[in-house]
């Protein structure tokens, strides 16, 4: 691929070229990854160190009590890891109806009854054990040092932190951990997190076992039971991450790989399979016609994903059926280039998140994502170890008549997940590790940035900088304020309903990208980091 490097959009960032590179949404985490690379570690070591650092540096979006997914190229083959957590044994529809009433269609939004067993720590340990080079404790040390010494809170993190305080300050442990002055930190104010440093070192010393069977697990269970939760030591001990085979779809001579359900990565594959039926490159890159086509393809994908995707053992259709060529061609025929539509699901049977990526000069590439789900997750923070717990359980259904009955809550079950790492190959060889964080914006970001690169030849940083749209529901979309006026008018003329953005937390996503330029020892990589966050791509 030959890219243009002429800046096209309002960003001051330029692509970064290096033979070893880490791209994250916080500079200190990127530096943590580089530190272990320079100590002789590989890209997996760098990704784990950066992921641990991100729990401290961007606590709005993720924490030690997050879930995680990963796709990596080990130099020879592609591997997928699903480290999402499962429901406690006590969770059933009746459990939630008794506590919250028969009319409650999902678990609550915040609190201990939203917390599935967190999987991020198990992801770190599993990746290190199978592919890492350095001792696991060494990977936790950069993050522990940042937590202990503190860091100066950057602009975007501070904005999202301050926005969450009113809602979450009454949740157990939140104010003690994240309101050290009785408020959110100011921009540039020093935030220290001694409890998290204690947890990270305990996790490092036990290769993660302290979190699932040791002192941290005991503290978490006691905390849960003291605040109305139902978690037990058996729930934590039973957790295991799962190595999975990524699912894939070809597009323009490349192959996009995503983690299979229970995640929504298949939405990006469906949308690309629909777009593959059109000559996208014949339409001007920022035109209303090009954006309309992509929006409609994404709508069709979400219609099926929200109807069918859940824990694989509960799904009534398979990913292969949802990605069937004939089925996707039939879905593509529903698109009207002259009109926005509100699509229903088809019938395939007929046929706060952080993302980071790292690559090294030996060819290993890692696409990694972890998340608390909503800002600060459940809002619950175990104070002894500073464990901020996700609220992934909120994504379950508690209603047996729900639109997607496969996502009904059950003991030991994993909920529908939004976080999705992505990986691009060509002819069986690695090309790019990338992701775009932000709830249902994630597959939309995967689609939009990839189309810009593969159909229009934009380099990763330009594709990252470009204005984005976001589909919500029905005919409703949001567009960024720097979307060309003619494009906005054109989309409105086609019947799209442009809606005001409610809150900025998930907004239009934020991506990190590493594209392999050739032999890493000779040509290295070109990397990008999204200007919508405080992040950085750094290399040497």
C-alpha positions, 0 to 999 in steps of 0.5 A, a space after each residue: 500500500 502506498 500512502 499519501 502523507 499530505 495532512 488532510 484534516 485538522 490534526 497536529 499529529 504526524 505518523 510515527 516511524 520505528 522498528 519497535 513501537 507502542 501506541 496508546 491513549 496515554 503517553 506514560 503507558 506508551 513509555 512503559 511499553 517502550 521501557 520493557 522493549 528496551 529491557 529485552 522484552 517483546 511486543 507482548 511484554 510491551 502490551 502487557 506493561 502498557 495495559 497495566 499502566 493504562 489502569 492507572 493513567 486512564 482510570 475513567 476508561 479501564 482498571 485492574 478490574 476490567 475485561 480484555 481481549 487480544 489478537 496477536 501475531 507471534 511471528 508465525 500465526 494469529 492468535 485470539 484471546 477472550 478474557 471477558 468475565 462470567 456472571 456470578 453463580 447467583 445471577 439468574 433472571 429471577 435474582 434480578 427480578 426479586 431485587 429490582 422488580 419484574 419490569 427491569 429488562 437489564 441489570 442496573 447500570 452501576 453497583 456490585 450487581 453489574 460486576 462480572 468476574 474481571 478478566 483483564 489480569 488473566 489476559 495479562 498473565 496468559 499472554 505473558 506465560 505463552 508469548 512473553 520473554 521477561 518475568 511477569 513481575 517486571 511487566 507490572 513494575 512500570 505501572 506500579 511506579 507510576 501509581 506510587 509516584 503519581 502522574 499529572 492528570 492530562 486534559 481528556 482524562 480530566 474532562 471525563 473524570 470530572 463528568 463522572 463524579 456527580 453520578 458515582 461519588 456515592 458508590 462504595 470506594 469511589 470517593 476514597 480512591 478517585 476524589 482525593 481532594 473531595 473532587 476530581 483532580 484538576 488538569 496537571 494535578 498530581 494523582 497518586 494511587 498507592 493502593 493500585 501500586 500494592 495490587 500491581 505488585 501482588 499480581 506481579 509476584 503471583 503471576 495473577 493468582 492473587 487476583 483470582 485465588 489469593 489476597 485480592 480475591 478475598 478482599 474483592 469478595 468481602 467488599 462485594 458481600 459488604 455492598 450487596 453483591 453476590 460474588 464468591 471465592 468460587 466465582 473468582 477461582 473458576 475464571 479462565 481466559 479462552 484462546 480463540 480462533 479469530 473470525 475473518 472477512 476479506 476486503 479489497 485483497 486484505 483480510 480483517 480479523 476480529 474476536 468471535 462472539 460474545 463480542 461485536 467485532 463481527 459487526 465490522 466484518 458484516 459491514 465490510 462484506 456488504 461494502 464489498 459489493 460496491 465500488 466505494 473508491 469511485 465515490 469522493 472520500 468525504 462525500 455524502 454518497 461515500 459516507 451514506 453507503 458506509 452508514 447504511 452498511 453499518 446499520 445492516 450489520 448492527 441490526 443482525 448483531 443486536 438480534 443474534 450475538 451473545 455467548 456462542 453456546 447460546 446463539 441460534 445462528 453461527 458467525 459463519 451464517 452471519 458472514 455467508 457471501 450470499 446472505 451479505 449480498 442479499 443484505 447489500 441489495 437493501 441499500 438505497 443510495 438515494 435514501 436513508 433507511 431503518 433496517 430490521 434484522 435479517 435471517 442468516 439461517 438461510 444461508 470508558 475503554 482503552 485500546 493499545 497496540 505494540 509491535 517489535 522488530 522481530 515481527 510480533 504485533 499485538 492488538 489489545 483492548 481492555 475496558 470498564 465498559 461505562 466511565 469508571 465501570 460499576 463505580 465500585 472500587 475495593 479500597 485496599 487494592 484500588 480495584 476499580 470494577 467494570 459493569 459488564 453485567 449491565 449488558 445482559 438481558 433479564 427479560 426472557 422476551 427480549 429482542 435477543 433472548 440468547 443474551 439472557 443472564 445465567 450463572 457462569 455466562 458471559 454477556 454481549 461485549 462491545 470491546 473488540 481488537 482488530 488485526 489486518 493481514 494480506 496473503 496470510 501475512 501481518 499488515 496492521 494491528 489496530 482498534 478504535 475504542 468507544 462502545 458501539 463506535 468500535 466496529 463503526 471506527 474499524 469500518 471507517 478507518 479501514 475504508 479510508 486506508 484501503 479504498 482511498 489510500 489515506 495513511 493511518 494517522 490521516 485515517 485516524 484524524 478524519 471526521 467520523 460519523 456515528 450511527 445510533 438507532 433508526 435514522 439517527 446519526 451524529 457527525 463530528 463538527 469538522 465534517 464538511 458542510 456539504 457532506 452534512 447537508 447531503 446526508 440530511 438530504 438523504 433522510 439521515 437525522 443528525 442528532 446532538 451528542 448526549 455526553 462526550 464519554 464515548 463520543 466518536 471513538 479513539 484509535 491506535 494503529 500500527 501498520 507494518 511497512 515490510 521487514 520490521 528490521 529494515 522497514 519497520 512500522 508506521 504508527 498513529 494515535 488518535 487526537 481525540 485522546 491524550 495518547 501517543 505513538 512512541 518507538 525507537 
